[in-house]
Amino acid sequence: MFHNFHILSLSSYAFNLFFASAGMLSSLVMFFKFGLYELFIFTLFSVLFISFAWGKDIAMEGLSGYHNFFVMDGFKFGVILFVFSEFMFFFCIFWTFFDAALVPVHELGETWSPFGMHLVNPFGVPLLNTIILLSSGVTVTWAHHNLLSNKSCTTSMVLTCLLAAYFTGIQLMEYMEASFSIADGVFGSIFYLSTGFHGIHVLCGGLFLAFNFLRLLKNHFNYNHHLGLEFAILYWHFVDVVWLFLFVFVYWWSY
């Protein structure tokens, strides 16, 4: 390319992703209200499929030489804004949590957490999940270090993806064994809202890492050019930090 601008071709991905995301949000409300999960699963996989196809086209743009250093700077700025928006999203959730926890209302017995609720022991499954997620942060950093050193990072990337899947499975098991639901007062709502959205972020982050791992196997990256993998690593570390706050306040402090 002989210019410093990212000229986009006509694409329906943004249009399709918008409607798939709107459908996922609507189906999520239906799931909370009526327990209908089939439509939510369908729209979730629709969002993931469209994102995968869109990411494939962006990867092919980069391999075709459309992404020079000026375009990559624009990508970096966009990812920073995206991570900041995610930070503000979880900031709002924690704001709601502390508003309810620090000044509990009379209906909750003026104490936090509410009486009569058997909460999840933070030193059981949540502690195991913390170890799993921190271990995945170590393995993904190991992968990045090996790539910068022009060494193979296949083993560390496989371990990271497996740990991400393991975390998701353990989280689902915790939900199935919990003695309270999202309808059990403000604590149940905040608990499932915060940990549930974090779980969705873990799922998306794990799939993002798996997508970049496939690109790594196809030799799309080298020690000097691996911007997509760096974005996935940055997002994964953000997910790690959010979980630490969830473990300390939602699990441990509330217990």
N, C-alpha and C positions, 0 to 999 in steps of 0.2 A: 504494500500500500504506500502511496505517495502523499498521503495527507494524515493529519493527526486527529481525525474524528472517527467515531464509530458510527458508520452509516448502516442503519438497520434495514433489512429487506422486509417486504410484506409478510406478516406471520399471523396466524390465528391462535398461537399458543396463549398469549395474554388473555384474549377473549374467552377461550375455552377454560383456562385456569380460573378466571374470575367466576364463571358460572358453576364450575365444579366446587370451588371454595364456598360459594354462597349456598349451594346444595348441601355441602358437608355441614355448614353451620346450622342450616334449617333441620337437617336430619339429627344433629346432635341435640337440638332442643326437643325433638320428638322422642329421642332416646331417653332424655332426662324425664320427660313428662309421661310417656306411655310405655317405656321399656322396649321400643322397637329399634333393634340394632342392625337389621339387615340393610336398610337404606344407608345408614351411616358407614358401614363397612364398604358398600359399593362406591359411595362418593369419595371415601378416603382413598381407595385404590385408584379411582379416577384421577384424583389430585396427584397421587404418586406417579401414575403412568404418564400424565401430561408433563409433569416436572422432569421425569426421566427422558422423555422425547425431546423436550426443550433443551435440557442439559446436553444431550447428544449432539444437537445442532450447534450449540455454542462451542462444544469441544471440537467439532469439525471446522468451525470458523477459525479457531485458534491454530489447528493443524494446517489450514490453508493459507496462513500468513496474514489474516485480517486483524490480528490482535498485536499491534506494536506496543511499545512501552508507554505511549501516551494513552492508548486505549486501556491498557492494564492498570494504569493509575486511576482511570475512571472506574474500573471494576473494584479496585481497592476502596475507593471512596464510597461506592455504593454498598459494599459489604459492611463497611464501618457503620453506615447509616442503618443498615438492616439489623446489625447486632445491637445498636443503640435502641432501636425500636423494640427489640425483644427484651432488652434490659428494662425499658419503661413499662412493658407489659407485666413482667414479674414484679416490678416495683409497685405497681397498682395492686397486685394480688397481696403482696406483703403489707402494703398500707391497710388493706381491708382486714388482714389478719391481726395486726397490732391494734387497730381501732377496736376490734371486738375483744381482744385478749387483755389489753391494758385497762380498759374500762368496761368490764362485763356488766350486762344489764341485769335487772332484777329477776327476769324470767329464767336466767341461767344460774340463779342462786348467788349472784354477785361474786362469782369465782370462776376461774379458768383453770382447767377445762370443766365442762358441765358435769354435774353430779349424775351418777347412774350410767355413765358410758365406760365401757371397757376398751380403753385405748390400746393401740398397737405398741408393744414393748420396743422401745428404740434400740435396745441392745440385742434384739433378735434379728429379724429379717432386714429392718432398715440399716443396721450396722453392717450386715453382709452386703447389702446393696452399695453402701458407701465404699467398702473395700473393693468391690467389683468395679465401680465407676472410677475410683482413684487409680486402680491398676490399669484400667483402659487409658487413662490420661498418661500414665507412664509409658505404656506400649506405643501409643501414637506419637509421643515425643521421641521415643527410641526410633520409630520409623522415619520421622523427619530428620533426625540426626544422621541416620544411615544414608538417607537420600542425599543430604548435603555433603556427605563424605564419599559419594559415588559408590555406595555399597548396596547390597540387596536389602530391601526392607519388606520382603514378602512375608516372612514369619511374623514380624511385629504387626503388620497390617491385618493378617489373619487373626491373630490373637485379639486385636482391638475389635474387630467385627464380631467375633465370638463372644467377647465380654459384653458388648452392646446388646446382643441377642439374649444373653443370659440375664442381664439386668432387666430387660423387658419381661421375660418369662417370670422372674421372681416377683416383679411388681404386680403382674396379673394374679399370681398365686396369693399375694398379700391381700389384694382386693377381694378375692373369692373367700378368703378365710376371715376377713374383718367382721366384727360383730355389729357394725353400724353402717349406714348408707349415706348417700349424699342428701337424703331428705331428713336426716336426724339433726335438725337444728343448724345453727350457724357454724358450729365446729365441723360437722360432717360436710357441709357445703364447701367450706374453705379447704378442708383436708383433701377432698376429692378434686376440687378445682385446681389447687396448686400442684398436687402430685400427679394428677391426671394430665394436665397440660405439660408438665415436665416430662412425663412418660411419652407423650406425643412428640416432644422435641427430641427425646432420646431416639425414638424410632426413626424420625426424619434424619437426625444426625448420623445414625448408624447406616441408613441407606445411602446417605451422601458419601460416607466413607467407603462403603462397598462399591459405589459407582466409580469413585476415584481409584479404588483398588483394581477394578477391571481396566481402567485406563492405564494404570501402572503396568499391568500384565501385557498390555498391547504396546508398551514402550512409548506412551504419549508424554512421559515426564523424564526429565533428567535433573542433575544436581543444580542446574542453573535456571531451569524453566519448569515450575510445578505450581503455578498459581492456584489452580483448582484444588489441589491437595492442601495447600496452605489455608485456603478458605475453610475447608472441611475441618482441619485441625483447630483453627481458631474457634469455629462454632462448637466443636466438641469440648474444648476447654471452658467455654462459656456455660455449657450444660453442666460440666463438673462443678463449677463455682455455685451455680444456682442450687444444685443438689445439696451442697454443704450447708447452705442457709436453710434449706428445707429440713435437713436432718437435725440441725441444732435447734431451730425454733418450733417447727410444726410437730416434730416427733419428740425430741428430748425435752425441751423446755415445757411443752404442753403436758408431758407425761407426769 
